[in-house]
């Protein structure tokens, strides 16, 4: 079994304070769930629309705890070789050829040699399990991976161990903090969910988003931040292909600052709309709804 860890946070308030110092403003629900995941040693599954700060939470958690962030980016077609480990076949072949050139070493000796550590390519899951220093393992956009990948995750998240036929079972010495994110494009298995604490994230309230903007872009005038957040929320209320994310709100705030604008009038919105809307159809709809034509 992995070595038990001392809690990384002393209280819910400590979570909020340290995540804030890392640049991530929380609310009581987020802080409480992170605190419980830490105390119970459970993976944290964070689910919600794209752009609501799920990945940023994992990054802030790593920064707040002085941990190394290891990220597994999920996608359709992700397999065990890319998630866990694979063998360096080219290097193995060279070793076999070299052994043959040295007078023909017996196969058992060559086999034991080429399936050693020197030839093992460690991918994110195995890397996180083998680390002895504090680690946050981010399994990002889990819902984009194929269902078969969940079976691999179940072994990792249940026992924090990986079985490599040629080397045996590798068990975690120090259990990583695990954060899984999902945009809810498909339903994750109940078996995977049972192993996690669950946190649903949505876009923040207007007041909280304004606080986020002013904390990350402190030179922006409060009044302009208010206009910006109000406009972003109006855009999110439209039926768009891609609603503005929190990071895009921050990009927009920085854009206005760089341009020296002191108000977000129609001309300013029209000239900078590409910062937050990345589809032509979305820009057309926004122009029509916000009467920018």
C-alpha positions as CSV (number, residue, x, y, z in Angstrom):
1,X,0.0,0.0,0.0
2,X,1.2,3.6,-0.6
3,X,2.7,5.4,2.3
4,X,0.0,7.3,4.2
5,X,0.4,11.1,3.8
6,X,-0.1,13.8,6.3
7,X,-2.9,16.1,5.3
8,X,-1.8,19.0,3.2
9,X,-4.5,21.4,4.4
10,X,-5.3,22.2,8.0
11,X,-8.9,23.4,7.4
12,X,-11.3,24.5,4.7
13,X,-10.3,28.1,5.3
14,X,-6.7,27.0,4.7
15,X,-7.6,25.6,1.3
16,X,-9.3,28.8,0.3
17,X,-6.4,31.0,1.5
18,X,-3.7,28.9,-0.2
19,X,-5.5,28.5,-3.5
20,X,-6.2,32.2,-3.5
21,X,-2.4,32.8,-3.0
22,X,-1.9,30.5,-6.0
23,X,-4.3,32.7,-8.1
24,X,-7.4,30.6,-7.8
25,X,-10.4,32.2,-6.0
26,X,-12.7,29.5,-4.5
27,X,-16.1,29.4,-2.9
28,X,-17.1,27.3,0.2
29,X,-18.2,24.3,-1.9
30,X,-14.9,24.1,-3.8
31,X,-12.8,24.6,-0.7
32,X,-14.7,22.0,1.2
33,X,-14.5,19.4,-1.5
34,X,-10.8,19.9,-2.0
35,X,-10.3,19.7,1.8
36,X,-12.2,16.4,2.0
37,X,-10.4,14.9,-1.0
38,X,-7.1,15.7,0.8
39,X,-8.3,14.3,4.2
40,X,-9.9,11.2,2.8
41,X,-7.2,10.5,0.2
42,X,-9.7,10.3,-2.6
43,X,-9.3,11.4,-6.2
44,X,-11.3,14.5,-7.1
45,X,-13.6,14.4,-10.1
46,X,-14.4,17.9,-11.3
47,X,-17.1,18.1,-14.0
48,X,-18.6,21.1,-15.8
49,X,-18.7,23.0,-19.1
50,X,-15.4,23.8,-20.8
51,X,-13.8,27.0,-19.5
52,X,-15.1,26.9,-16.0
53,X,-11.6,26.5,-14.3
54,X,-11.4,22.8,-13.8
55,X,-7.8,22.4,-15.1
56,X,-6.8,25.6,-13.4
57,X,-8.0,24.2,-10.1
58,X,-5.5,21.3,-10.5
59,X,-2.7,23.7,-11.4
60,X,-3.5,25.9,-8.4
61,X,-3.7,22.8,-6.1
62,X,-0.2,21.8,-7.2
63,X,1.1,25.3,-6.7
64,X,-0.6,25.6,-3.3
65,X,1.0,22.3,-2.0
66,X,4.4,22.6,-3.6
67,X,3.7,19.6,-5.8
68,X,4.8,18.6,-9.2
69,X,2.0,18.7,-11.7
70,X,1.9,15.7,-14.1
71,X,-0.8,15.9,-16.7
72,X,-2.4,13.1,-18.8
73,X,-4.4,14.8,-21.6
74,X,-7.2,12.4,-22.7
75,X,-8.4,12.1,-26.2
76,X,-10.2,9.7,-28.4
77,X,-7.8,6.8,-29.2
78,X,-5.6,7.2,-26.1
79,X,-4.2,3.8,-25.3
80,X,-2.2,2.2,-22.5
81,X,1.1,2.9,-24.2
82,X,0.5,6.6,-24.2
83,X,-1.1,6.8,-20.7
84,X,1.0,4.3,-18.8
85,X,4.2,3.1,-20.4
86,X,5.7,1.5,-23.5
87,X,9.0,0.0,-24.5
88,X,11.6,1.8,-26.5
89,X,11.5,-0.7,-29.4
90,X,14.2,1.0,-31.5
91,X,16.6,1.0,-28.6
92,X,15.8,-2.7,-27.9
93,X,16.5,-3.6,-31.5
94,X,19.8,-1.9,-31.4
95,X,20.7,-3.8,-28.2
96,X,19.7,-7.1,-29.8
97,X,21.8,-6.3,-32.9
98,X,24.8,-5.4,-30.7
99,X,24.5,-8.6,-28.8
100,X,24.5,-10.6,-32.0
101,X,27.6,-8.7,-33.1
102,X,29.4,-9.6,-29.9
103,X,29.4,-13.3,-30.6
104,X,25.8,-14.1,-30.1
105,X,24.7,-13.7,-26.4
106,X,22.0,-16.3,-25.4
107,X,18.4,-15.1,-25.8
108,X,17.6,-15.3,-22.1
109,X,20.4,-12.8,-21.3
110,X,19.4,-10.5,-24.1
111,X,15.7,-10.7,-23.1
112,X,16.4,-9.8,-19.5
113,X,18.5,-6.9,-20.6
114,X,16.2,-5.3,-23.1
115,X,13.2,-5.4,-20.7
116,X,15.0,-3.4,-18.0
117,X,14.6,0.1,-16.8
118,X,16.9,1.5,-19.5
119,X,14.4,0.6,-22.2
120,X,11.2,1.6,-20.4
121,X,9.4,4.8,-21.5
122,X,7.4,6.0,-18.6
123,X,4.1,7.9,-19.4
124,X,2.1,10.1,-17.1
125,X,0.3,7.5,-15.0
126,X,3.4,5.4,-14.3
127,X,5.5,8.6,-13.8
128,X,3.1,9.9,-11.1
129,X,3.0,6.5,-9.3
130,X,6.8,6.2,-9.1
131,X,7.5,9.7,-7.8
132,X,8.6,10.0,-4.2
133,X,8.0,13.8,-4.0
134,X,4.6,15.5,-3.7
135,X,2.7,15.1,-7.0
136,X,-0.6,16.2,-8.4
137,X,-1.8,13.9,-11.2
138,X,-4.2,15.7,-13.5
139,X,-6.2,13.4,-15.8
140,X,-7.7,16.1,-18.0
141,X,-10.9,15.7,-20.0
142,X,-11.4,12.1,-19.0
143,X,-14.7,12.0,-20.9
144,X,-12.8,12.3,-24.2
145,X,-11.0,9.0,-23.7
146,X,-12.4,5.7,-24.8
147,X,-14.3,3.6,-22.2
148,X,-11.5,1.0,-22.2
149,X,-9.2,3.6,-20.7
150,X,-11.4,3.8,-17.6
151,X,-10.5,0.2,-16.8
152,X,-6.8,1.2,-16.7
153,X,-7.7,4.1,-14.4
154,X,-9.6,1.9,-12.1
155,X,-6.5,-0.1,-11.2
156,X,-4.4,3.0,-10.8
157,X,-7.0,4.8,-8.6
158,X,-8.0,1.7,-6.6
159,X,-4.6,0.5,-5.6
160,X,-2.1,3.1,-6.9
161,X,-0.2,0.3,-8.6
162,X,0.7,-0.8,-12.1
163,X,1.5,-4.2,-13.3
164,X,4.2,-4.5,-16.0
165,X,4.5,-8.2,-17.1
166,X,8.2,-8.0,-17.7
167,X,9.0,-6.2,-14.4
168,X,6.2,-7.1,-12.0
169,X,3.9,-4.9,-10.0
170,X,5.1,-1.3,-9.3
171,X,3.4,0.2,-6.2
172,X,3.3,3.8,-5.3
173,X,5.6,4.8,-2.5
174,X,3.9,8.1,-2.1
175,X,0.3,8.4,-3.3
176,X,-0.2,11.3,-5.7
177,X,-3.1,13.7,-5.4
178,X,-5.4,12.9,-8.3
179,X,-7.7,15.4,-10.1
180,X,-9.9,14.2,-13.0
181,X,-11.7,16.7,-15.1
182,X,-14.7,16.1,-17.4
183,X,-16.7,18.3,-19.7
184,X,-19.6,15.8,-19.4
185,X,-19.6,15.0,-23.1
186,X,-20.3,11.4,-22.1
187,X,-21.3,9.7,-18.8
188,X,-18.3,8.3,-16.9
189,X,-18.7,4.8,-15.4
190,X,-20.2,4.4,-12.0
191,X,-17.2,2.3,-11.0
192,X,-14.9,5.3,-11.7
193,X,-17.2,7.8,-10.0
194,X,-17.3,5.6,-6.8
195,X,-13.6,6.0,-6.3
196,X,-13.8,9.8,-6.5
197,X,-15.3,12.8,-4.7
198,X,-17.4,14.8,-7.0
199,X,-17.3,18.6,-7.7
200,X,-19.6,20.2,-10.2
201,X,-18.2,23.5,-11.5
202,X,-20.2,26.0,-13.5
203,X,-19.4,29.6,-14.5
204,X,-19.0,31.8,-11.5
205,X,-21.4,34.4,-10.4
206,X,-20.9,37.9,-11.7
207,X,-19.5,39.1,-8.4
208,X,-17.0,36.2,-8.2
209,X,-15.9,36.6,-11.8
210,X,-15.4,40.3,-11.3
211,X,-13.2,39.4,-8.3
212,X,-11.2,36.9,-10.5
213,X,-10.7,39.6,-13.1
214,X,-9.5,42.2,-10.7
215,X,-7.2,39.7,-8.9
216,X,-5.6,38.5,-12.2
217,X,-5.6,41.9,-14.0
218,X,-5.2,44.3,-11.1
219,X,-4.6,47.4,-13.2
220,X,-8.0,47.2,-14.8
221,X,-10.4,49.8,-13.6
222,X,-13.2,48.3,-11.4
223,X,-15.9,49.9,-13.5
224,X,-14.4,48.5,-16.7
225,X,-14.2,45.1,-15.0
226,X,-17.9,45.4,-14.2
227,X,-18.8,46.2,-17.9
228,X,-16.6,43.3,-19.1
229,X,-18.2,40.7,-16.8
230,X,-21.7,41.9,-17.7
231,X,-20.9,41.6,-21.4
232,X,-19.4,38.2,-21.0
233,X,-22.4,36.9,-19.2
234,X,-24.6,38.3,-21.9
235,X,-22.6,36.3,-24.5
236,X,-22.9,33.1,-22.4
237,X,-26.7,33.5,-22.4
238,X,-26.7,33.2,-26.2
239,X,-26.8,29.9,-28.0
240,X,-23.1,29.8,-29.1
241,X,-20.9,27.0,-30.3
242,X,-18.4,28.0,-27.7
243,X,-19.2,30.2,-24.8
244,X,-16.4,32.4,-23.4
245,X,-14.3,30.7,-20.7
246,X,-13.0,32.4,-17.6
247,X,-9.5,32.4,-19.2
248,X,-10.9,34.2,-22.2
249,X,-12.6,36.7,-19.9
250,X,-9.1,37.4,-18.5
251,X,-7.7,37.6,-22.0
252,X,-10.3,40.2,-22.8
253,X,-9.5,42.2,-19.7
254,X,-5.8,42.2,-20.6
255,X,-6.7,43.2,-24.1
256,X,-8.6,46.2,-23.0
257,X,-5.8,47.2,-20.7
258,X,-3.2,46.9,-23.5
259,X,-5.3,49.0,-25.8
260,X,-5.8,51.7,-23.2
261,X,-9.6,51.5,-23.3
262,X,-11.5,52.9,-20.4
263,X,-15.0,51.7,-21.5
264,X,-16.4,48.7,-23.2
265,X,-18.7,50.4,-25.7
266,X,-20.0,49.0,-29.0
267,X,-16.8,50.0,-30.9
268,X,-14.6,48.4,-28.4
269,X,-16.6,45.1,-28.3
270,X,-16.7,45.0,-32.1
271,X,-12.9,45.4,-32.5
272,X,-11.9,42.9,-29.8
273,X,-14.7,40.3,-30.0
274,X,-12.2,37.8,-31.5
275,X,-10.5,37.5,-28.2
276,X,-13.5,35.7,-26.7
277,X,-15.5,34.3,-29.6
278,X,-13.5,32.0,-31.9
279,X,-16.3,31.0,-34.4
280,X,-17.5,33.2,-37.2
281,X,-21.1,32.1,-36.5
282,X,-20.8,33.0,-32.8
283,X,-19.5,36.5,-33.7
284,X,-22.3,37.0,-36.1
285,X,-24.9,36.0,-33.5
286,X,-23.3,38.2,-30.9
287,X,-23.2,41.1,-33.2
288,X,-26.9,40.7,-34.0
289,X,-27.9,40.2,-30.4
290,X,-25.7,42.9,-29.0
291,X,-26.6,45.2,-31.9
292,X,-23.0,45.8,-33.0
293,X,-23.8,46.1,-36.7
